[in-house]
Amino acid sequence: MTTDAEDIQQLKIEVARQGQILDAIAKQLGIGQGALLMSSTSGPPADVVDALHAGNTILAIKNWRAHTNSSLAEAKHAVEELERGLR
């Protein structure tokens, strides 16, 4: 039987792995992860959009990283891409 902490650690590992898979798919398609997520039926994460509407780009990038497990540079690029699409 595993502990809650071990289960959480395994989930974190799986989320990171899924992020890497999304990165690989986006790279293969020649698009950014932001465009990949925006093309999904669910759209971009609501907290990222809310932060952008509030003029808080830094929070939007932070939230993006939390959702996608992307690097700072990737998150900044994705949020800028999203911001251009919202204008």
C-alpha positions in Angstrom: 0.0 0.0 0.0 1.3 3.4 -0.9 1.1 6.6 1.1 -0.6 9.7 0.0 2.8 11.4 -0.5 3.9 8.6 -2.7 0.7 8.8 -4.7 1.2 12.5 -5.2 4.8 12.1 -6.3 3.7 9.5 -8.8 1.0 11.9 -10.1 3.6 14.7 -10.4 5.8 12.4 -12.4 2.9 11.4 -14.7 1.9 15.1 -15.3 5.5 15.9 -16.2 5.5 12.9 -18.6 2.3 14.1 -20.2 3.8 17.6 -20.6 6.7 16.1 -22.4 4.4 14.2 -24.7 2.5 17.4 -25.5 5.8 19.2 -26.2 6.8 16.4 -28.6 3.5 16.5 -30.4 3.6 20.3 -30.7 7.1 20.2 -32.0 6.2 17.5 -34.5 3.3 19.7 -35.7 5.5 22.7 -35.8 3.4 24.7 -33.4 3.8 26.0 -29.9 2.2 24.2 -27.0 0.0 27.2 -26.6 -1.5 26.8 -30.0 -1.9 23.1 -29.4 -3.8 23.7 -26.2 -5.9 26.5 -27.7 -7.0 24.2 -30.5 -8.4 21.7 -28.0 -12.1 21.7 -27.3 -11.6 23.0 -23.8 -9.5 26.1 -24.9 -6.9 27.7 -22.8 -7.0 27.4 -19.0 -9.5 29.9 -17.5 -7.1 31.2 -14.8 -4.5 32.1 -17.5 -7.2 34.0 -19.5 -8.4 35.7 -16.4 -4.9 36.8 -15.5 -4.4 38.2 -19.0 -7.7 40.1 -18.8 -6.6 41.6 -15.5 -3.3 42.7 -17.1 -1.2 40.3 -15.0 1.0 38.6 -17.6 3.4 37.3 -14.9 0.6 35.5 -13.2 -0.7 34.2 -16.5 2.8 32.7 -17.3 3.0 31.2 -13.8 -0.5 29.6 -14.2 0.5 28.4 -17.7 3.5 26.7 -16.3 1.4 25.0 -13.6 -0.9 23.6 -16.2 1.6 22.6 -18.8 4.8 21.9 -16.9 6.6 24.0 -19.5 9.8 26.0 -19.2 9.7 29.7 -18.4 10.6 30.5 -22.0 8.0 28.2 -23.5 5.3 29.5 -21.1 6.2 33.1 -21.9 5.9 32.4 -25.6 2.6 30.5 -25.2 1.1 33.3 -23.1 2.2 35.9 -25.6 0.6 33.8 -28.4 -2.6 33.6 -26.4 -2.6 37.3 -25.6 -2.3 38.1 -29.3 -5.3 35.8 -30.0 -7.4 37.6 -27.3 -6.9 41.0 -28.8 
